[in-house]
Amino acid sequence: MLVMKFGGTSVGDAQCIANVKEIIARSVTERSPVVVVVSAMSTVTETLIETARLASQGEQSAVEEKLQSLERKHSQVVEALFPKAHRRAVQKTVTDILGEFAKLCAGMALVGEMPLRALDAGLSVGERLSSTLLAQHLETNGIAAQAVDASQCLLTDDNFGNAKPLLKHTHDAMRRVLLPLAEKKCVPIVTGFLGATREGIRTTLGRGGSDYSAAIVASSLGAAELWIWTDVDGVMSADPKMVEKGRIVKELTYEEAAELSYFGAKVLHPKTLAPLQSSRIPVYIKNTFAPEKAGTRIGPSHENSPQGAKAVTSMAPVALLTLRSNGTPGTTELLARTFAALSHSHVDILMVTQSSYQDSFCLLVPQSAAEMAQATLEHAFRLELSHQYLDPLERQDVAAIALIGEGMKGTPGIAARVFGALAREKVSVIAIAQGSSESNISLVVSQEGRSAAVRAIHQEFLVPAAAQSV
């Protein structure tokens, strides 16, 4: 079995959907069964969120404009893709689904709020529309297909906006709903990003939700492979906006892909990789608009897996917080209370470095959480700060750089080469972490030094010697 997921740009307009139909048709011919997961058309989810926000603020005329734009966008697809004999039925489905969203907006306007439960129900509209359009387009071209609302088979808790799948129940439901279609050689077109509680209340899966949906489908059905179709040729060795000599990485392990994603690269979200890793299902990142290209394979490490550096990525701005004690509290207590306080405030920690001779350490946190982190720590240590047992908390807005690749930990001289490359570009290292992961050397530089640091490390590790001399 092959599971394929198509992102928003892949189904962005009528021509894109026609391209997707061709990819599915080839796949059904070459390998069957095939199951498809789709995102909403590009920009639709953002428009739905903005429309709901306007509704909650009572901006009725603006809401009407947004609803009309959504209707036009999908009606243009109906007009372009379907023969006259089929248009009326497809258009009625589009109108009915958008009508549900209009009613939700009216309710938000009435209460003057945008509850997450109602928003999740509203956001389901995008994927329901795209799955319906794609399934109907396949049907009219002689390919058996059926739109499947994931609320029937992806069961979650009730944490609206970022629901957690109930994997055992989901596994059983997906096999019950999707396998009979696949066995009849009918392609299920499943809505990504969406789920429902066991009581049938709609939920969404949060960041990376559509990819996560596809991974859960693949794992539940025991698929041989998952192909994620997007608008790039694969995972790049560095951001092409910073590095001209970036190249497609042919192969990554699950851990390498997770590390890249964690440090800002546009790779699969770590939660997407979890069900694939447990089932050892490889996933390929492929370009909808250049389907002949091999893309990037992400899968379990094997005997011939290439070792060493594979990619460099960066994040900026991020915030570096420094805590420095005069001995009271000691390092262990300082760390324990810091982690407990930040965990309670739901602040992610990207990196930790500790002084070897002082009771002090640095924390790297996302810029979006910097103020919360600082306020949380100042409150947690208010007594120590007032008695000057702790120096005032220091905050510095910086950039994080990560060099990713398995086997670097056991290779002598990697860190020295990193420092040497940065020294040649006169980039100072503020902090570095190596050893906690086999696949990652991460460091902190100034925001101004970010691009130079990425280029220098990429040139040192990822550009072949022959290319460097050109």
Secondary structure, DSSP 8 states (H G I E B T S, - for coil): -EEEEE-TGGGSSHHHHHHHHHHHHHHHHHS--EEEEE---TTHHHHHHHHHHHHHTT-HHHHHHHHHHHHHHHHHHHHHHS-HHHHHHHHHHHHHHHHHHHHHHHHHHHHT---HHHHHHHHHHHHHHHHHHHHHHHHHTT--EEEE-GGGT-EE-S-TTS--B-HHHHHHHHHHHHHHHHHTT-EEEEESSEEEETT--EEE--TTHHHHHHHHHHHHHT-SEEEEEESSSS-BSS-TTT-TT--B--EEEHHHHHHHHHTT-SS--HHHHHHHHHHT--EEEEETT-TTS--EEEE---TT---S--EEEEEEEEEEEEEEESSSS-HHHHHHHHHHHHHHTT----EEEE-SSSEEEEEEEEGGGHHHHHHHHHHHTHHHHHTTSB---EEEEEEEEEEE-TT-TTSTTHHHHHHHHHHHTT---SEEEESS-TTEEEEEEEGGGHHHHHHHHHHHHHS-HHHHT-
